[in-house]
C-alpha cells in the first residue's frame, strides 16, 4: 500500500540548469525523509528539462510538470 508523503515540496523553475542539481540535492540531503518533490518547469529554453528528466529516473520521490508555454510570471 502506497502512503502519501507527509510533506510536498514544490519548486518552480525556469532556465535553471546551472543550479537545479544543487537545489534537488539539498532536498534529498535533508534528515527528514517523508517528502515528495514536485518541480514545475515554466517552459525552460536551456537544459533544465533534460536534467529534471534524469532526476525523475533516479528517484521516484521526484515528479515533474512541464508547461507547454512560458507563463511569464
C-alpha positions, -999 to +999 in steps of 0.1 A: +000+000+000+014+034-011+013+061+016+010+098+009+042+117+019+038+140+049+055+169+031+052+181-005+079+204-017+071+224-048+098+241-068+090+264-097+118+267-122+128+284-154+162+281-172+178+268-140+204+244-155+232+260-135+217+254-101+188+229-103+211+199-094+222+216-062+186+225-054+174+189-057+204+176-038+196+200-010+161+184-006+175+149-009+201+155+018+177+167+045+174+145+075+136+144+072+128+118+046+089+116+043+086+140+014+078+142-023+094+168-046+073+183-074+092+206-098+072+228-122+092+239-152+079+271-169+090+261-204+128+264-199+149+271-230+181+256-216+189+220-204+167+222-173+142+198-187+168+171-196+183+175-161+149+171-145+141+140-166+173+124-154+164+131-117+130+116-121+146+084-134+169+083-103+144+090-076+107+081-075+100+108-049+107+134-076+080+144-100+080+170-127+054+191-145+065+207-178+044+237-190+039+240-228+043+278-228+061+302-206+037+319-181+059+350-178+054+350-141 
